[in-house]
Amino acid sequence: MTFNHNFYKTFPFWCGLVILSNLLLMSDCPVFGAFWWYHVICTLIGFIMILYSFVASSSE
């Protein structure tokens, strides 16, 4: 049951890491080079998810 208890804390962290790593992989692709706003939005979402996971884990 530890997984269910910590799921809401670890899930945003891993989602944020996946989003940020995908942006790093797509940065070399010329197709996504024009969608700079897409990179900005996804980067913000990734950082917010990682920050949320740290805040949730430190609140206990």
Phi and psi in radians as a Rosetta constraint file:
Dihedral C 1 N 2 CA 2 C 2 CIRCULARHARMONIC -1.145 0.35
Dihedral N 2 CA 2 C 2 N 3 CIRCULARHARMONIC -0.567 0.35
Dihedral C 2 N 3 CA 3 C 3 CIRCULARHARMONIC -1.110 0.35
Dihedral N 3 CA 3 C 3 N 4 CIRCULARHARMONIC -0.763 0.35
Dihedral C 3 N 4 CA 4 C 4 CIRCULARHARMONIC -1.161 0.35
Dihedral N 4 CA 4 C 4 N 5 CIRCULARHARMONIC -0.582 0.35
Dihedral C 4 N 5 CA 5 C 5 CIRCULARHARMONIC -1.250 0.35
Dihedral N 5 CA 5 C 5 N 6 CIRCULARHARMONIC -0.650 0.35
Dihedral C 5 N 6 CA 6 C 6 CIRCULARHARMONIC -1.693 0.35
Dihedral N 6 CA 6 C 6 N 7 CIRCULARHARMONIC 0.041 0.35
Dihedral C 6 N 7 CA 7 C 7 CIRCULARHARMONIC -1.110 0.35
Dihedral N 7 CA 7 C 7 N 8 CIRCULARHARMONIC -0.758 0.35
Dihedral C 7 N 8 CA 8 C 8 CIRCULARHARMONIC -1.225 0.35
Dihedral N 8 CA 8 C 8 N 9 CIRCULARHARMONIC -0.241 0.35
Dihedral C 8 N 9 CA 9 C 9 CIRCULARHARMONIC -1.641 0.35
Dihedral N 9 CA 9 C 9 N 10 CIRCULARHARMONIC -0.620 0.35
Dihedral C 9 N 10 CA 10 C 10 CIRCULARHARMONIC -1.575 0.35
Dihedral N 10 CA 10 C 10 N 11 CIRCULARHARMONIC -0.502 0.35
Dihedral C 10 N 11 CA 11 C 11 CIRCULARHARMONIC -1.075 0.35
Dihedral N 11 CA 11 C 11 N 12 CIRCULARHARMONIC -0.833 0.35
Dihedral C 11 N 12 CA 12 C 12 CIRCULARHARMONIC -1.087 0.35
Dihedral N 12 CA 12 C 12 N 13 CIRCULARHARMONIC -0.582 0.35
Dihedral C 12 N 13 CA 13 C 13 CIRCULARHARMONIC -1.129 0.35
Dihedral N 13 CA 13 C 13 N 14 CIRCULARHARMONIC -0.812 0.35
Dihedral C 13 N 14 CA 14 C 14 CIRCULARHARMONIC -1.221 0.35
Dihedral N 14 CA 14 C 14 N 15 CIRCULARHARMONIC -0.617 0.35
Dihedral C 14 N 15 CA 15 C 15 CIRCULARHARMONIC -1.089 0.35
Dihedral N 15 CA 15 C 15 N 16 CIRCULARHARMONIC -0.750 0.35
Dihedral C 15 N 16 CA 16 C 16 CIRCULARHARMONIC -1.093 0.35
Dihedral N 16 CA 16 C 16 N 17 CIRCULARHARMONIC -0.720 0.35
Dihedral C 16 N 17 CA 17 C 17 CIRCULARHARMONIC -1.134 0.35
Dihedral N 17 CA 17 C 17 N 18 CIRCULARHARMONIC -0.711 0.35
Dihedral C 17 N 18 CA 18 C 18 CIRCULARHARMONIC -1.133 0.35
Dihedral N 18 CA 18 C 18 N 19 CIRCULARHARMONIC -0.745 0.35
Dihedral C 18 N 19 CA 19 C 19 CIRCULARHARMONIC -1.104 0.35
Dihedral N 19 CA 19 C 19 N 20 CIRCULARHARMONIC -0.798 0.35
Dihedral C 19 N 20 CA 20 C 20 CIRCULARHARMONIC -1.170 0.35
Dihedral N 20 CA 20 C 20 N 21 CIRCULARHARMONIC -0.658 0.35
Dihedral C 20 N 21 CA 21 C 21 CIRCULARHARMONIC -1.216 0.35
Dihedral N 21 CA 21 C 21 N 22 CIRCULARHARMONIC -0.617 0.35
Dihedral C 21 N 22 CA 22 C 22 CIRCULARHARMONIC -1.140 0.35
Dihedral N 22 CA 22 C 22 N 23 CIRCULARHARMONIC -0.644 0.35
Dihedral C 22 N 23 CA 23 C 23 CIRCULARHARMONIC -1.147 0.35
Dihedral N 23 CA 23 C 23 N 24 CIRCULARHARMONIC -0.661 0.35
Dihedral C 23 N 24 CA 24 C 24 CIRCULARHARMONIC -1.144 0.35
Dihedral N 24 CA 24 C 24 N 25 CIRCULARHARMONIC -0.655 0.35
Dihedral C 24 N 25 CA 25 C 25 CIRCULARHARMONIC -1.252 0.35
Dihedral N 25 CA 25 C 25 N 26 CIRCULARHARMONIC -0.591 0.35
Dihedral C 25 N 26 CA 26 C 26 CIRCULARHARMONIC -1.474 0.35
Dihedral N 26 CA 26 C 26 N 27 CIRCULARHARMONIC -0.189 0.35
Dihedral C 26 N 27 CA 27 C 27 CIRCULARHARMONIC -1.133 0.35
Dihedral N 27 CA 27 C 27 N 28 CIRCULARHARMONIC -0.435 0.35
Dihedral C 27 N 28 CA 28 C 28 CIRCULARHARMONIC -1.504 0.35
Dihedral N 28 CA 28 C 28 N 29 CIRCULARHARMONIC -0.183 0.35
Dihedral C 28 N 29 CA 29 C 29 CIRCULARHARMONIC -1.417 0.35
Dihedral N 29 CA 29 C 29 N 30 CIRCULARHARMONIC 2.194 0.35
Dihedral C 29 N 30 CA 30 C 30 CIRCULARHARMONIC -1.165 0.35
Dihedral N 30 CA 30 C 30 N 31 CIRCULARHARMONIC -0.414 0.35
Dihedral C 30 N 31 CA 31 C 31 CIRCULARHARMONIC -1.160 0.35
Dihedral N 31 CA 31 C 31 N 32 CIRCULARHARMONIC -0.729 0.35
Dihedral C 31 N 32 CA 32 C 32 CIRCULARHARMONIC -1.526 0.35
Dihedral N 32 CA 32 C 32 N 33 CIRCULARHARMONIC -0.032 0.35
Dihedral C 32 N 33 CA 33 C 33 CIRCULARHARMONIC -1.136 0.35
Dihedral N 33 CA 33 C 33 N 34 CIRCULARHARMONIC -0.541 0.35
Dihedral C 33 N 34 CA 34 C 34 CIRCULARHARMONIC -1.357 0.35
Dihedral N 34 CA 34 C 34 N 35 CIRCULARHARMONIC -0.421 0.35
Dihedral C 34 N 35 CA 35 C 35 CIRCULARHARMONIC -1.545 0.35
Dihedral N 35 CA 35 C 35 N 36 CIRCULARHARMONIC 1.100 0.35
Dihedral C 35 N 36 CA 36 C 36 CIRCULARHARMONIC -1.143 0.35
Dihedral N 36 CA 36 C 36 N 37 CIRCULARHARMONIC -0.573 0.35
Dihedral C 36 N 37 CA 37 C 37 CIRCULARHARMONIC -1.173 0.35
Dihedral N 37 CA 37 C 37 N 38 CIRCULARHARMONIC -0.526 0.35
Dihedral C 37 N 38 CA 38 C 38 CIRCULARHARMONIC -1.144 0.35
Dihedral N 38 CA 38 C 38 N 39 CIRCULARHARMONIC -0.694 0.35
Dihedral C 38 N 39 CA 39 C 39 CIRCULARHARMONIC -1.146 0.35
Dihedral N 39 CA 39 C 39 N 40 CIRCULARHARMONIC -0.730 0.35
Dihedral C 39 N 40 CA 40 C 40 CIRCULARHARMONIC -1.100 0.35
Dihedral N 40 CA 40 C 40 N 41 CIRCULARHARMONIC -0.815 0.35
Dihedral C 40 N 41 CA 41 C 41 CIRCULARHARMONIC -1.111 0.35
Dihedral N 41 CA 41 C 41 N 42 CIRCULARHARMONIC -0.810 0.35
Dihedral C 41 N 42 CA 42 C 42 CIRCULARHARMONIC -1.163 0.35
Dihedral N 42 CA 42 C 42 N 43 CIRCULARHARMONIC -0.624 0.35
Dihedral C 42 N 43 CA 43 C 43 CIRCULARHARMONIC -1.151 0.35
Dihedral N 43 CA 43 C 43 N 44 CIRCULARHARMONIC -0.731 0.35
Dihedral C 43 N 44 CA 44 C 44 CIRCULARHARMONIC -1.100 0.35
Dihedral N 44 CA 44 C 44 N 45 CIRCULARHARMONIC -0.760 0.35
Dihedral C 44 N 45 CA 45 C 45 CIRCULARHARMONIC -1.084 0.35
Dihedral N 45 CA 45 C 45 N 46 CIRCULARHARMONIC -0.738 0.35
Dihedral C 45 N 46 CA 46 C 46 CIRCULARHARMONIC -1.092 0.35
Dihedral N 46 CA 46 C 46 N 47 CIRCULARHARMONIC -0.793 0.35
Dihedral C 46 N 47 CA 47 C 47 CIRCULARHARMONIC -1.160 0.35
Dihedral N 47 CA 47 C 47 N 48 CIRCULARHARMONIC -0.673 0.35
Dihedral C 47 N 48 CA 48 C 48 CIRCULARHARMONIC -1.113 0.35
Dihedral N 48 CA 48 C 48 N 49 CIRCULARHARMONIC -0.718 0.35
Dihedral C 48 N 49 CA 49 C 49 CIRCULARHARMONIC -1.120 0.35
Dihedral N 49 CA 49 C 49 N 50 CIRCULARHARMONIC -0.746 0.35
Dihedral C 49 N 50 CA 50 C 50 CIRCULARHARMONIC -1.158 0.35
Dihedral N 50 CA 50 C 50 N 51 CIRCULARHARMONIC -0.738 0.35
Dihedral C 50 N 51 CA 51 C 51 CIRCULARHARMONIC -1.117 0.35
Dihedral N 51 CA 51 C 51 N 52 CIRCULARHARMONIC -0.681 0.35
Dihedral C 51 N 52 CA 52 C 52 CIRCULARHARMONIC -1.091 0.35
Dihedral N 52 CA 52 C 52 N 53 CIRCULARHARMONIC -0.696 0.35
Dihedral C 52 N 53 CA 53 C 53 CIRCULARHARMONIC -1.153 0.35
Dihedral N 53 CA 53 C 53 N 54 CIRCULARHARMONIC -0.659 0.35
Dihedral C 53 N 54 CA 54 C 54 CIRCULARHARMONIC -1.195 0.35
Dihedral N 54 CA 54 C 54 N 55 CIRCULARHARMONIC -0.703 0.35
Dihedral C 54 N 55 CA 55 C 55 CIRCULARHARMONIC -1.147 0.35
Dihedral N 55 CA 55 C 55 N 56 CIRCULARHARMONIC -0.710 0.35
Dihedral C 55 N 56 CA 56 C 56 CIRCULARHARMONIC -1.176 0.35
Dihedral N 56 CA 56 C 56 N 57 CIRCULARHARMONIC -0.636 0.35
Dihedral C 56 N 57 CA 57 C 57 CIRCULARHARMONIC -1.334 0.35
Dihedral N 57 CA 57 C 57 N 58 CIRCULARHARMONIC -0.506 0.35
Dihedral C 57 N 58 CA 58 C 58 CIRCULARHARMONIC -1.518 0.35
Dihedral N 58 CA 58 C 58 N 59 CIRCULARHARMONIC -0.185 0.35
Dihedral C 58 N 59 CA 59 C 59 CIRCULARHARMONIC -1.364 0.35
Dihedral N 59 CA 59 C 59 N 60 CIRCULARHARMONIC -0.278 0.35
